[in-house]
Amino acid sequence: WTAKLAAHAKAIDIEFMSAPYDLDAVSHLNPYMSAVKVGSGDINWLEELKFIANIGKPVLIAAGAASLDDVQRAMDLLTAAGVPIVLMQCNTNYTGSIENIQYVNLRVLSQFASLYPNVTLGLSDHTPGHVTVLGAVTLGARVVEKHFTDDTLRVGPDHGFSLDPTSWRAMVNDTRMLEAALGTGIKQVEPNEEQTVVLQRRCVRASHALAAGTVITEADIEVLRPAPAEAIAAHEFSKVLGTTLNRDLVFGEELHWSDLTV
């Protein structure tokens, strides 16, 4: 049925993939796949990893029920082969209990990122819902594996914690919103804040009517909202002290550097 499934996936523009669990399966599936998924249980089967790496296609490897030594052993082999790698944090408890959330250990993704900065990170998850997906994406995951079913009430080990069409769409929508919210990582005044920064910030203003020639003291100025773009900002209050005003100001009027002789 592999050929039929692969053809149908291609027809509806879905990437076909199936995780092989023996060498014959690797050879059988290889013509139909653009990448190879290695399940957590095979992370220490080095002969299979070598066989897969020699194909030369990208490798997705899950790290469930594995120690750091297991991960490093497998990664040493795959990186030496020069194939693109997706390293996926995983917890292999399939009970579907919400209690398993505490064992997902998403922060391992940060450790993986530090150890393997050129590797794509991922999450292979078997917990209900998609909160783990949002956390993983926040920590840098770019590939997610979740189980899918058309009915979560079906009998079987996976259905209860799988996503159905409605919850899958919710996961994708929430992930796209999260990606937008993560932003660039560069702290700046954002385009949608350009008006609010005027209203929320304070600037230096005359605390009473001032005549040209006044030498400014603390009693002459205060910091109040709003703060027009060219006004003297609140953090420059002390720089204004001792300067000479070169025009008259009314009470509450904002000061500009062009109003002062330093």
C-alpha atoms as an extended CHARMM CRD file, in Angstrom:
* protein
*
       262  EXT
         1         1  TRP       CA              0.0000000000        0.0000000000        0.0000000000  PROA      1               0.0000000000
         2         2  THR       CA              3.0220000000        2.3100000000        0.2060000000  PROA      2               0.0000000000
         3         3  ALA       CA              2.8620000000        3.3060000000       -3.4510000000  PROA      3               0.0000000000
         4         4  LYS       CA             -0.8600000000        4.0760000000       -3.2150000000  PROA      4               0.0000000000
         5         5  LEU       CA             -0.4320000000        6.1850000000       -0.0830000000  PROA      5               0.0000000000
         6         6  ALA       CA              2.5320000000        8.0530000000       -1.5610000000  PROA      6               0.0000000000
         7         7  ALA       CA              0.6250000000        8.7570000000       -4.7780000000  PROA      7               0.0000000000
         8         8  HSD       CA             -2.4000000000       10.0200000000       -2.8760000000  PROA      8               0.0000000000
         9         9  ALA       CA             -0.2290000000       12.2350000000       -0.6640000000  PROA      9               0.0000000000
        10        10  LYS       CA              1.3840000000       13.7330000000       -3.7510000000  PROA      10              0.0000000000
        11        11  ALA       CA             -2.0010000000       14.3200000000       -5.3530000000  PROA      11              0.0000000000
        12        12  ILE       CA             -3.1950000000       16.3760000000       -2.3700000000  PROA      12              0.0000000000
        13        13  ASP       CA              0.1780000000       18.1020000000       -1.8590000000  PROA      13              0.0000000000
        14        14  ILE       CA              1.1430000000       16.4240000000        1.4220000000  PROA      14              0.0000000000
        15        15  GLU       CA              4.6990000000       15.2810000000        2.0560000000  PROA      15              0.0000000000
        16        16  PHE       CA              4.6730000000       11.4850000000        2.3150000000  PROA      16              0.0000000000
        17        17  MET       CA              6.6810000000       10.0290000000        5.1660000000  PROA      17              0.0000000000
        18        18  SER       CA              6.7910000000        6.7610000000        7.0750000000  PROA      18              0.0000000000
        19        19  ALA       CA              9.2780000000        5.8020000000        9.7840000000  PROA      19              0.0000000000
        20        20  PRO       CA             11.0750000000        2.5560000000        8.8560000000  PROA      20              0.0000000000
        21        21  TYR       CA             11.9040000000        0.1290000000       11.6530000000  PROA      21              0.0000000000
        22        22  ASP       CA             14.2620000000       -2.2290000000        9.8350000000  PROA      22              0.0000000000
        23        23  LEU       CA             16.7450000000       -2.0010000000        6.9810000000  PROA      23              0.0000000000
        24        24  ASP       CA             14.4030000000       -3.6040000000        4.4550000000  PROA      24              0.0000000000
        25        25  ALA       CA             11.7880000000       -0.9830000000        5.2940000000  PROA      25              0.0000000000
        26        26  VAL       CA             14.3500000000        1.7690000000        4.7370000000  PROA      26              0.0000000000
        27        27  SER       CA             15.0600000000        0.4310000000        1.2510000000  PROA      27              0.0000000000
        28        28  HSD       CA             11.3690000000       -0.0730000000        0.5220000000  PROA      28              0.0000000000
        29        29  LEU       CA             10.3280000000        3.4320000000        1.5870000000  PROA      29              0.0000000000
        30        30  ASN       CA             13.3150000000        5.3290000000        0.2270000000  PROA      30              0.0000000000
        31        31  PRO       CA             11.9680000000        5.8780000000       -3.3290000000  PROA      31              0.0000000000
        32        32  TYR       CA              8.8480000000        7.5320000000       -1.9460000000  PROA      32              0.0000000000
        33        33  MET       CA             10.3660000000        9.8700000000        0.6350000000  PROA      33              0.0000000000
        34        34  SER       CA             12.4770000000       13.0180000000        0.4870000000  PROA      34              0.0000000000
        35        35  ALA       CA             13.6240000000       12.5330000000        4.1010000000  PROA      35              0.0000000000
        36        36  VAL       CA             13.8720000000        9.6560000000        6.5690000000  PROA      36              0.0000000000
        37        37  LYS       CA             12.3770000000        9.6330000000       10.0760000000  PROA      37              0.0000000000
        38        38  VAL       CA             14.1910000000        7.6230000000       12.7570000000  PROA      38              0.0000000000
        39        39  GLY       CA             11.9930000000        6.6820000000       15.7030000000  PROA      39              0.0000000000
        40        40  SER       CA             13.2250000000        7.1170000000       19.2620000000  PROA      40              0.0000000000
        41        41  GLY       CA             13.6400000000        3.3770000000       19.7320000000  PROA      41              0.0000000000
        42        42  ASP       CA             16.3360000000        3.2360000000       17.0530000000  PROA      42              0.0000000000
        43        43  ILE       CA             18.4900000000        6.1030000000       18.2970000000  PROA      43              0.0000000000
        44        44  ASN       CA             21.1750000000        3.6440000000       19.4320000000  PROA      44              0.0000000000
        45        45  TRP       CA             20.9820000000        1.2760000000       16.4300000000  PROA      45              0.0000000000
        46        46  LEU       CA             24.0900000000        2.5990000000       14.7590000000  PROA      46              0.0000000000
        47        47  GLU       CA             23.9970000000        0.1850000000       11.8330000000  PROA      47              0.0000000000
        48        48  GLU       CA             20.5850000000        1.4920000000       10.8150000000  PROA      48              0.0000000000
        49        49  LEU       CA             21.7090000000        5.0950000000       11.2640000000  PROA      49              0.0000000000
        50        50  LYS       CA             24.7250000000        4.4630000000        9.0200000000  PROA      50              0.0000000000
        51        51  PHE       CA             22.5100000000        2.7920000000        6.4200000000  PROA      51              0.0000000000
        52        52  ILE       CA             20.1080000000        5.7400000000        6.4510000000  PROA      52              0.0000000000
        53        53  ALA       CA             22.8690000000        8.3510000000        6.4350000000  PROA      53              0.0000000000
        54        54  ASN       CA             24.4460000000        6.7320000000        3.3720000000  PROA      54              0.0000000000
        55        55  ILE       CA             21.2540000000        7.4540000000        1.4320000000  PROA      55              0.0000000000
        56        56  GLY       CA             22.1430000000       11.1300000000        1.7410000000  PROA      56              0.0000000000
        57        57  LYS       CA             18.6540000000       12.4530000000        2.4530000000  PROA      57              0.0000000000
        58        58  PRO       CA             17.7100000000       14.6500000000        5.4220000000  PROA      58              0.0000000000
        59        59  VAL       CA             17.2160000000       12.6880000000        8.6340000000  PROA      59              0.0000000000
        60        60  LEU       CA             14.6420000000       13.4370000000       11.3290000000  PROA      60              0.0000000000
        61        61  ILE       CA             15.6360000000       11.6940000000       14.5510000000  PROA      61              0.0000000000
        62        62  ALA       CA             13.5160000000       11.5760000000       17.7080000000  PROA      62              0.0000000000
        63        63  ALA       CA             15.2210000000       11.4660000000       21.0880000000  PROA      63              0.0000000000
        64        64  GLY       CA             12.5670000000        9.9430000000       23.3360000000  PROA      64              0.0000000000
        65        65  ALA       CA             13.6800000000        7.8020000000       26.3010000000  PROA      65              0.0000000000
        66        66  ALA       CA             17.2620000000        8.7240000000       25.4520000000  PROA      66              0.0000000000
        67        67  SER       CA             20.1460000000       10.0420000000       27.5040000000  PROA      67              0.0000000000
        68        68  LEU       CA             22.3990000000       12.8410000000       26.3320000000  PROA      68              0.0000000000
        69        69  ASP       CA             25.0470000000       10.2080000000       25.6000000000  PROA      69              0.0000000000
        70        70  ASP       CA             22.5760000000        8.4350000000       23.2950000000  PROA      70              0.0000000000
        71        71  VAL       CA             21.8370000000       11.6840000000       21.4870000000  PROA      71              0.0000000000
        72        72  GLN       CA             25.4770000000       12.6370000000       21.0960000000  PROA      72              0.0000000000
        73        73  ARG       CA             26.4380000000        9.1850000000       19.8080000000  PROA      73              0.0000000000
        74        74  ALA       CA             23.7550000000        9.3280000000       17.1240000000  PROA      74              0.0000000000
        75        75  MET       CA             24.4710000000       12.9520000000       16.2660000000  PROA      75              0.0000000000
        76        76  ASP       CA             28.1980000000       12.2930000000       15.9290000000  PROA      76              0.0000000000
        77        77  LEU       CA             27.4280000000        9.6360000000       13.3320000000  PROA      77              0.0000000000
        78        78  LEU       CA             24.8910000000       11.7080000000       11.4040000000  PROA      78              0.0000000000
        79        79  THR       CA             26.8810000000       14.9440000000       11.4130000000  PROA      79              0.0000000000
        80        80  ALA       CA             29.9690000000       13.0780000000       10.2070000000  PROA      80              0.0000000000
        81        81  ALA       CA             27.8760000000       11.8180000000        7.2860000000  PROA      81              0.0000000000
        82        82  GLY       CA             27.0470000000       15.4150000000        6.3620000000  PROA      82              0.0000000000
        83        83  VAL       CA             23.2920000000       14.9280000000        6.0060000000  PROA      83              0.0000000000
        84        84  PRO       CA             20.7890000000       17.6210000000        7.0480000000  PROA      84              0.0000000000
        85        85  ILE       CA             19.3640000000       16.7470000000       10.4740000000  PROA      85              0.0000000000
        86        86  VAL       CA             16.2150000000       17.5230000000       12.4300000000  PROA      86              0.0000000000
        87        87  LEU       CA             16.7880000000       16.6790000000       16.1010000000  PROA      87              0.0000000000
        88        88  MET       CA             13.4730000000       16.2120000000       17.8840000000  PROA      88              0.0000000000
        89        89  GLN       CA             12.9070000000       16.2930000000       21.6230000000  PROA      89              0.0000000000
        90        90  CYS       CA             10.4500000000       13.5640000000       22.5520000000  PROA      90              0.0000000000
        91        91  ASN       CA              8.8620000000       11.7710000000       25.4990000000  PROA      91              0.0000000000
        92        92  THR       CA              7.7810000000        8.2670000000       24.5900000000  PROA      92              0.0000000000
        93        93  ASN       CA              5.0090000000        7.6940000000       27.1200000000  PROA      93              0.0000000000
        94        94  TYR       CA              1.9030000000        6.9060000000       25.0490000000  PROA      94              0.0000000000
        95        95  THR       CA             -0.7000000000        6.7800000000       27.8200000000  PROA      95              0.0000000000
        96        96  GLY       CA             -2.1240000000       10.1640000000       26.8320000000  PROA      96              0.0000000000
        97        97  SER       CA             -2.2580000000       11.2980000000       30.4590000000  PROA      97              0.0000000000
        98        98  ILE       CA             -2.1390000000       15.0460000000       30.9900000000  PROA      98              0.0000000000
        99        99  GLU       CA              0.3630000000       14.2850000000       33.7650000000  PROA      99              0.0000000000
       100       100  ASN       CA              2.9040000000       13.5210000000       31.0500000000  PROA      100             0.0000000000
       101       101  ILE       CA              3.2000000000       17.2560000000       30.3670000000  PROA      101             0.0000000000
       102       102  GLN       CA              5.6790000000       17.5290000000       33.2450000000  PROA      102             0.0000000000
       103       103  TYR       CA              8.0300000000       15.0970000000       31.4980000000  PROA      103             0.0000000000
       104       104  VAL       CA              8.1150000000       16.6850000000       28.0430000000  PROA      104             0.0000000000
       105       105  ASN       CA             11.1450000000       18.7500000000       29.1150000000  PROA      105             0.0000000000
       106       106  LEU       CA             10.9910000000       21.3480000000       26.3710000000  PROA      106             0.0000000000
       107       107  ARG       CA             14.0300000000       23.1860000000       27.7280000000  PROA      107             0.0000000000
       108       108  VAL       CA             16.1400000000       20.3650000000       26.3160000000  PROA      108             0.0000000000
       109       109  LEU       CA             15.6570000000       22.1630000000       23.0060000000  PROA      109             0.0000000000
       110       110  SER       CA             17.8440000000       24.9760000000       24.3330000000  PROA      110             0.0000000000
       111       111  GLN       CA             20.5300000000       22.4290000000       25.1860000000  PROA      111             0.0000000000
       112       112  PHE       CA             20.2690000000       20.9300000000       21.7040000000  PROA      112             0.0000000000
       113       113  ALA       CA             20.5290000000       24.4060000000       20.1610000000  PROA      113             0.0000000000
       114       114  SER       CA             23.7070000000       25.0700000000       22.1280000000  PROA      114             0.0000000000
       115       115  LEU       CA             25.2760000000       21.7200000000       21.2340000000  PROA      115             0.0000000000
       116       116  TYR       CA             24.1740000000       21.6870000000       17.5920000000  PROA      116             0.0000000000
       117       117  PRO       CA             23.6640000000       25.2690000000       16.3660000000  PROA      117             0.0000000000
       118       118  ASN       CA             23.4470000000       24.2170000000       12.7110000000  PROA      118             0.0000000000
       119       119  VAL       CA             20.7610000000       21.5810000000       13.2450000000  PROA      119             0.0000000000
       120       120  THR       CA             17.0250000000       22.1290000000       12.8280000000  PROA      120             0.0000000000
       121       121  LEU       CA             15.1500000000       21.5380000000       16.0790000000  PROA      121             0.0000000000
       122       122  GLY       CA             11.8660000000       19.7040000000       16.4110000000  PROA      122             0.0000000000
       123       123  LEU       CA              9.3430000000       18.1680000000       18.7900000000  PROA      123             0.0000000000
       124       124  SER       CA              7.7770000000       14.7240000000       18.6240000000  PROA      124             0.0000000000
       125       125  ASP       CA              4.8900000000       14.9040000000       21.0730000000  PROA      125             0.0000000000
       126       126  HSD       CA              2.3500000000       12.4730000000       22.5060000000  PROA      126             0.0000000000
       127       127  THR       CA              0.4980000000       14.6560000000       25.0020000000  PROA      127             0.0000000000
       128       128  PRO       CA             -3.0750000000       15.9500000000       24.6410000000  PROA      128             0.0000000000
       129       129  GLY       CA             -3.6210000000       19.3650000000       23.0930000000  PROA      129             0.0000000000
       130       130  HSD       CA             -0.9380000000       21.5760000000       21.6210000000  PROA      130             0.0000000000
       131       131  VAL       CA              0.4870000000       23.6540000000       24.4620000000  PROA      131             0.0000000000
       132       132  THR       CA              3.7690000000       21.7560000000       24.0780000000  PROA      132             0.0000000000
       133       133  VAL       CA              3.9180000000       22.7500000000       20.4240000000  PROA      133             0.0000000000
       134       134  LEU       CA              3.6430000000       26.4390000000       21.2970000000  PROA      134             0.0000000000
       135       135  GLY       CA              6.3860000000       26.0790000000       23.8880000000  PROA      135             0.0000000000
       136       136  ALA       CA              8.6270000000       24.1960000000       21.4830000000  PROA      136             0.0000000000
       137       137  VAL       CA              8.2180000000       26.7790000000       18.7320000000  PROA      137             0.0000000000
       138       138  THR       CA              9.0710000000       29.5040000000       21.2300000000  PROA      138             0.0000000000
       139       139  LEU       CA             12.2760000000       27.6260000000       22.0590000000  PROA      139             0.0000000000
       140       140  GLY       CA             13.2590000000       27.2730000000       18.4210000000  PROA      140             0.0000000000
       141       141  ALA       CA             11.5380000000       24.1380000000       17.1070000000  PROA      141             0.0000000000
       142       142  ARG       CA             10.7260000000       24.3130000000       13.4000000000  PROA      142             0.0000000000
       143       143  VAL       CA              9.4230000000       20.7680000000       12.8940000000  PROA      143             0.0000000000
       144       144  VAL       CA              6.5480000000       19.2630000000       14.8800000000  PROA      144             0.0000000000
       145       145  GLU       CA              5.2460000000       15.7040000000       14.9330000000  PROA      145             0.0000000000
       146       146  LYS       CA              1.7810000000       15.1580000000       16.4140000000  PROA      146             0.0000000000
       147       147  HSD       CA             -0.5080000000       12.1670000000       15.9830000000  PROA      147             0.0000000000
       148       148  PHE       CA             -3.6490000000       12.6910000000       13.9010000000  PROA      148             0.0000000000
       149       149  THR       CA             -7.0010000000       10.9190000000       13.8510000000  PROA      149             0.0000000000
       150       150  ASP       CA            -10.4420000000       11.5410000000       12.4250000000  PROA      150             0.0000000000
       151       151  ASP       CA            -12.0400000000       10.5360000000       15.7440000000  PROA      151             0.0000000000
       152       152  THR       CA            -10.3860000000       10.7050000000       19.1630000000  PROA      152             0.0000000000
       153       153  LEU       CA            -12.9280000000        8.1770000000       20.4970000000  PROA      153             0.0000000000
       154       154  ARG       CA            -11.6700000000        5.3790000000       18.2760000000  PROA      154             0.0000000000
       155       155  VAL       CA            -10.1740000000        2.3310000000       19.9990000000  PROA      155             0.0000000000
       156       156  GLY       CA             -6.3910000000        2.2080000000       19.9140000000  PROA      156             0.0000000000
       157       157  PRO       CA             -3.2990000000        3.4470000000       21.7430000000  PROA      157             0.0000000000
       158       158  ASP       CA             -2.9540000000        6.7520000000       19.8610000000  PROA      158             0.0000000000
       159       159  HSD       CA             -6.4350000000        8.1010000000       19.2690000000  PROA      159             0.0000000000
       160       160  GLY       CA             -7.1030000000        9.5580000000       22.7110000000  PROA      160             0.0000000000
       161       161  PHE       CA             -4.1690000000       11.9830000000       22.6330000000  PROA      161             0.0000000000
       162       162  SER       CA             -4.2170000000       12.5970000000       18.8820000000  PROA      162             0.0000000000
       163       163  LEU       CA             -5.4700000000       15.7480000000       17.2200000000  PROA      163             0.0000000000
       164       164  ASP       CA             -8.5190000000       15.6790000000       14.9760000000  PROA      164             0.0000000000
       165       165  PRO       CA             -9.1750000000       18.0500000000       12.0410000000  PROA      165             0.0000000000
       166       166  THR       CA            -10.6060000000       20.7540000000       14.3050000000  PROA      166             0.0000000000
       167       167  SER       CA             -7.8870000000       20.6570000000       16.9560000000  PROA      167             0.0000000000
       168       168  TRP       CA             -5.1870000000       20.3590000000       14.2820000000  PROA      168             0.0000000000
       169       169  ARG       CA             -6.4150000000       23.5600000000       12.6630000000  PROA      169             0.0000000000
       170       170  ALA       CA             -6.4320000000       25.2350000000       16.0820000000  PROA      170             0.0000000000
       171       171  MET       CA             -2.8150000000       24.1400000000       16.6130000000  PROA      171             0.0000000000
       172       172  VAL       CA             -1.7270000000       25.5620000000       13.2670000000  PROA      172             0.0000000000
       173       173  ASN       CA             -3.6110000000       28.8270000000       13.7730000000  PROA      173             0.0000000000
       174       174  ASP       CA             -2.2200000000       29.3220000000       17.2840000000  PROA      174             0.0000000000
       175       175  THR       CA              1.2890000000       28.5090000000       16.0720000000  PROA      175             0.0000000000
       176       176  ARG       CA              1.0630000000       31.0820000000       13.2900000000  PROA      176             0.0000000000
       177       177  MET       CA             -0.1280000000       33.6950000000       15.7960000000  PROA      177             0.0000000000
       178       178  LEU       CA              2.7250000000       32.7750000000       18.1270000000  PROA      178             0.0000000000
       179       179  GLU       CA              5.2760000000       33.0760000000       15.3240000000  PROA      179             0.0000000000
       180       180  ALA       CA              3.9770000000       36.5570000000       14.5680000000  PROA      180             0.0000000000
       181       181  ALA       CA              4.1420000000       37.4760000000       18.2640000000  PROA      181             0.0000000000
       182       182  LEU       CA              7.7400000000       36.2550000000       18.6610000000  PROA      182             0.0000000000
       183       183  GLY       CA              8.9680000000       39.0570000000       16.4290000000  PROA      183             0.0000000000
       184       184  THR       CA             12.5560000000       39.8710000000       15.5170000000  PROA      184             0.0000000000
       185       185  GLY       CA             14.1500000000       39.8130000000       18.9570000000  PROA      185             0.0000000000
       186       186  ILE       CA             15.3730000000       43.3900000000       18.4420000000  PROA      186             0.0000000000
       187       187  LYS       CA             14.0310000000       45.8080000000       21.0620000000  PROA      187             0.0000000000
       188       188  GLN       CA             12.6690000000       48.9200000000       19.4090000000  PROA      188             0.0000000000
       189       189  VAL       CA              9.6720000000       51.2280000000       19.2630000000  PROA      189             0.0000000000
       190       190  GLU       CA              7.3370000000       49.2210000000       17.0600000000  PROA      190             0.0000000000
       191       191  PRO       CA              5.4110000000       50.8220000000       14.1770000000  PROA      191             0.0000000000
       192       192  ASN       CA              2.1040000000       50.4400000000       16.0150000000  PROA      192             0.0000000000
       193       193  GLU       CA              3.5400000000       52.2880000000       19.0470000000  PROA      193             0.0000000000
       194       194  GLU       CA              4.5990000000       55.4450000000       17.2390000000  PROA      194             0.0000000000
       195       195  GLN       CA              1.4570000000       57.3070000000       18.2770000000  PROA      195             0.0000000000
       196       196  THR       CA              1.1190000000       55.8490000000       21.7670000000  PROA      196             0.0000000000
       197       197  VAL       CA              4.7050000000       56.7420000000       22.6360000000  PROA      197             0.0000000000
       198       198  VAL       CA              3.7370000000       60.4090000000       22.1840000000  PROA      198             0.0000000000
       199       199  LEU       CA              0.7850000000       60.0350000000       24.5460000000  PROA      199             0.0000000000
       200       200  GLN       CA              2.5040000000       57.9060000000       27.1830000000  PROA      200             0.0000000000
       201       201  ARG       CA              5.9340000000       59.5280000000       27.4080000000  PROA      201             0.0000000000
       202       202  ARG       CA              6.7220000000       62.7260000000       29.2930000000  PROA      202             0.0000000000
       203       203  CYS       CA              8.6960000000       65.7240000000       28.0910000000  PROA      203             0.0000000000
       204       204  VAL       CA             10.0920000000       68.8530000000       29.7340000000  PROA      204             0.0000000000
       205       205  ARG       CA              7.4650000000       71.6060000000       30.0500000000  PROA      205             0.0000000000
       206       206  ALA       CA              7.2920000000       75.0410000000       31.6240000000  PROA      206             0.0000000000
       207       207  SER       CA              5.8320000000       74.8400000000       35.1420000000  PROA      207             0.0000000000
       208       208  HSD       CA              4.7660000000       78.5060000000       34.8660000000  PROA      208             0.0000000000
       209       209  ALA       CA              5.0390000000       81.3130000000       32.3220000000  PROA      209             0.0000000000
       210       210  LEU       CA              8.6880000000       82.0040000000       31.5080000000  PROA      210             0.0000000000
       211       211  ALA       CA             10.2590000000       85.0370000000       29.8490000000  PROA      211             0.0000000000
       212       212  ALA       CA             13.0960000000       84.9940000000       27.3620000000  PROA      212             0.0000000000
       213       213  GLY       CA             16.4310000000       85.3270000000       29.1670000000  PROA      213             0.0000000000
       214       214  THR       CA             15.3840000000       83.1650000000       32.1240000000  PROA      214             0.0000000000
       215       215  VAL       CA             18.1360000000       80.8800000000       33.4320000000  PROA      215             0.0000000000
       216       216  ILE       CA             16.2930000000       77.6200000000       33.9700000000  PROA      216             0.0000000000
       217       217  THR       CA             16.0640000000       76.1300000000       37.4760000000  PROA      217             0.0000000000
       218       218  GLU       CA             14.1700000000       73.1020000000       38.7820000000  PROA      218             0.0000000000
       219       219  ALA       CA             11.3330000000       75.3990000000       39.8390000000  PROA      219             0.0000000000
       220       220  ASP       CA             10.7950000000       76.4510000000       36.2190000000  PROA      220             0.0000000000
       221       221  ILE       CA             10.2270000000       73.0790000000       34.5830000000  PROA      221             0.0000000000
       222       222  GLU       CA              8.4690000000       69.7580000000       35.0910000000  PROA      222             0.0000000000
       223       223  VAL       CA              7.9310000000       66.5670000000       33.1020000000  PROA      223             0.0000000000
       224       224  LEU       CA              4.4080000000       65.9880000000       31.8010000000  PROA      224             0.0000000000
       225       225  ARG       CA              2.5780000000       64.1210000000       29.0610000000  PROA      225             0.0000000000
       226       226  PRO       CA              2.2950000000       64.1490000000       26.0810000000  PROA      226             0.0000000000
       227       227  ALA       CA              5.7520000000       64.1960000000       24.5060000000  PROA      227             0.0000000000
       228       228  PRO       CA              5.8490000000       65.4170000000       20.8870000000  PROA      228             0.0000000000
       229       229  ALA       CA              8.7110000000       63.9810000000       18.8710000000  PROA      229             0.0000000000
       230       230  GLU       CA             10.8920000000       67.1150000000       18.9310000000  PROA      230             0.0000000000
       231       231  ALA       CA             10.2940000000       68.0400000000       22.5790000000  PROA      231             0.0000000000
       232       232  ILE       CA             13.0470000000       67.5880000000       25.1710000000  PROA      232             0.0000000000
       233       233  ALA       CA             12.5760000000       64.1090000000       26.6490000000  PROA      233             0.0000000000
       234       234  ALA       CA             12.0750000000       63.5070000000       30.3690000000  PROA      234             0.0000000000
       235       235  HSD       CA             15.4360000000       61.7580000000       30.7480000000  PROA      235             0.0000000000
       236       236  GLU       CA             17.1680000000       64.9880000000       29.6500000000  PROA      236             0.0000000000
       237       237  PHE       CA             15.6310000000       67.0470000000       32.4710000000  PROA      237             0.0000000000
       238       238  SER       CA             18.9560000000       67.6710000000       34.2330000000  PROA      238             0.0000000000
       239       239  LYS       CA             20.5950000000       68.8680000000       30.9970000000  PROA      239             0.0000000000
       240       240  VAL       CA             18.1090000000       71.7350000000       30.7870000000  PROA      240             0.0000000000
       241       241  LEU       CA             19.0750000000       73.1600000000       34.1930000000  PROA      241             0.0000000000
       242       242  GLY       CA             21.3120000000       76.2200000000       33.9000000000  PROA      242             0.0000000000
       243       243  THR       CA             20.4830000000       76.8790000000       30.2590000000  PROA      243             0.0000000000
       244       244  THR       CA             19.0610000000       80.2250000000       29.1230000000  PROA      244             0.0000000000
       245       245  LEU       CA             15.6390000000       80.5310000000       27.5340000000  PROA      245             0.0000000000
       246       246  ASN       CA             15.7090000000       82.4650000000       24.2580000000  PROA      246             0.0000000000
       247       247  ARG       CA             11.9480000000       82.9470000000       23.8270000000  PROA      247             0.0000000000
       248       248  ASP       CA              8.8730000000       83.3790000000       25.9980000000  PROA      248             0.0000000000
       249       249  LEU       CA              6.9850000000       80.2430000000       27.0770000000  PROA      249             0.0000000000
       250       250  VAL       CA              3.4600000000       79.9360000000       28.4030000000  PROA      250             0.0000000000
       251       251  PHE       CA              2.5710000000       77.6720000000       31.3070000000  PROA      251             0.0000000000
       252       252  GLY       CA              2.6870000000       73.9980000000       30.2670000000  PROA      252             0.0000000000
       253       253  GLU       CA              4.4220000000       74.5980000000       26.9320000000  PROA      253             0.0000000000
       254       254  GLU       CA              6.9770000000       71.9710000000       25.9420000000  PROA      254             0.0000000000
       255       255  LEU       CA             10.6300000000       72.9200000000       25.5680000000  PROA      255             0.0000000000
       256       256  HSD       CA             12.7660000000       72.2720000000       22.5080000000  PROA      256             0.0000000000
       257       257  TRP       CA             16.5300000000       72.4950000000       22.3520000000  PROA      257             0.0000000000
       258       258  SER       CA             16.1020000000       75.3350000000       19.8730000000  PROA      258             0.0000000000
       259       259  ASP       CA             14.4390000000       77.3080000000       22.7070000000  PROA      259             0.0000000000
       260       260  LEU       CA             17.6090000000       77.2290000000       24.8150000000  PROA      260             0.0000000000
       261       261  THR       CA             21.1160000000       78.5890000000       24.8240000000  PROA      261             0.0000000000
       262       262  VAL       CA             23.4380000000       76.1340000000       26.5120000000  PROA      262             0.0000000000
